[in-house]
Amino acid sequence: MRLHHAVALAIFIAGAPAAWAQSTPAANPTPFSTLSPKQALLTPDTAIALALEHAPRGAAARARLDAAGGAVDQADTSPNPEIGFELENFSGSGPYRDFRSSERTYSLSQTIELGGKRGRRTDAARAVRDGAAADLALARLDLARDVRLALSEAVAASRQVALTQDGLRLAVAVQDTIKARVEAGREAPIQASRADIARRQAQLALDQANRRLTIARQTLAGLTGLSPAALALDEGWFTRMDADDAAAGGDAADLRRRQADVARGRAELSVERAKAIPDVTLSAGFRQFREDGENAFLVGVSVPIPIFDSNRGGIAKARADLVAAEADLAAERIDLDRRTHAARANLAAARDTARTLQDSIIPTAEQAFGLANEGYAQGKFAYLEVLEAQRTLVDARTDLINALQGFHDARAELDRLTAPDIEVSP
């Protein structure tokens, strides 16, 4: 009876719907009605939304964008007027020994910026703000990619736990079968040792899978702001592989960041050139002559003479910074194109591998394992052949988990490289 029971169990596990690769006990999403108030059913979109809400890196990038907006407002202001007061001809000698012959002058002066300095300065500040906006988009995209990678790892680890649990149950059943056959004198004692080793290896694999799952859940919890115990993983999306690659809806965020650097470089070069143009300061005032009680008005104008400082160094620096920014933009285009092609290649390879495993390799391995078990029960095959068939099936199912994870990781990287910003459905 024990023999037939073990064989039936092994055949049941081996013949589980190829389908195992598409759903495991842990893969069924937990109904909302069974979740506690502190739990969250995590899909990629809900996990990203939580991360965007709680992660400090996005808040820091947004604060820098706000700071850059304040800099634009400041750059768009004119110089303040200056009020002055002068007291002359007092505390000297003779008629000037007291204040009776003093002269008092009240003046108001205003610097007039020439060369379009204010507009150019504002354009440079706006370019800095555009760069900060691109930084915010990059921070959001990086966070979304990290969340997708963490969620993919957590689901893959959960499925690996389910697979190793099945493997351990099978190893225990096979060990019981071998023990019964050894006791009946139908199998050599060494086979019992081999079965025990296989069972211990299955237990070790389960322990490792559980540790991997624990680490993955902790990483995901840190990104989403939830506690590991509150994570309820929705695994339904994990087996879906979209046919179409991600398509960019505009310039990628990395390119926008470099383009903002180029725009800032051009604006700053324009600012430095304008600084070489002297500003004019106009002044007007009112003077009181205490000695005779008379009054008079005065006006003045002053212009710096650009003999020593014509801002040549500032212009040269801004020009070199612009050349560097343009070179960085060109390099970014090349690097982004290379990384995008690599991500698309990885995506296609993972998809093809997963489909091959689902459609042919795993069904064949399941059939071979079932036949090996039947043959072993009938005395046609040795235990080593059963063990080899079992390992082949487990390896194929593990490869499928890895291929699915590779597909979603490549998709996350491709979305990060091609999207201008992240939008998450509620």
HELIX and SHEET records of a PDB file:
HELIX    1   1 ARG A    2  ALA A   14  1                                  13    
HELIX    2   2 ALA A   18  GLN A   22  5                                   5    
HELIX    3   3 PRO A   25  ALA A   27  5                                   3    
HELIX    4   4 PHE A   32  THR A   34  5                                   3    
HELIX    5   5 PRO A   44  HIS A   54  1                                  11    
HELIX    6   6 PRO A   56  ALA A   75  1                                  20    
HELIX    7   7 GLY A   94  TYR A   96  5                                   3    
HELIX    8   8 LYS A  117  GLU A  183  1                                  67    
HELIX    9   9 PRO A  189  THR A  224  1                                  36    
HELIX   10  10 PRO A  228  ALA A  230  5                                   3    
HELIX   11  11 GLY A  236  THR A  239  5                                   4    
HELIX   12  12 ALA A  253  LYS A  275  1                                  23    
HELIX   13  13 ARG A  312  THR A  356  1                                  45    
HELIX   14  14 LEU A  357  ILE A  361  3                                   5    
HELIX   15  15 ILE A  362  ALA A  377  1                                  16    
HELIX   16  16 TYR A  383  THR A  418  1                                  36    
SHEET    1   A 2 ALA A  40  LEU A  42  0                                        
SHEET    2   A 2 LEU A 231  LEU A 233  1                                        
SHEET    1   B 4 GLU A  82  GLU A  88  0                                        
SHEET    2   B 4 GLU A 103  ILE A 112 -1                                        
SHEET    3   B 4 VAL A 280  PHE A 289 -1                                        
SHEET    4   B 4 GLU A 294  SER A 302 -1                                        
END                                                                             
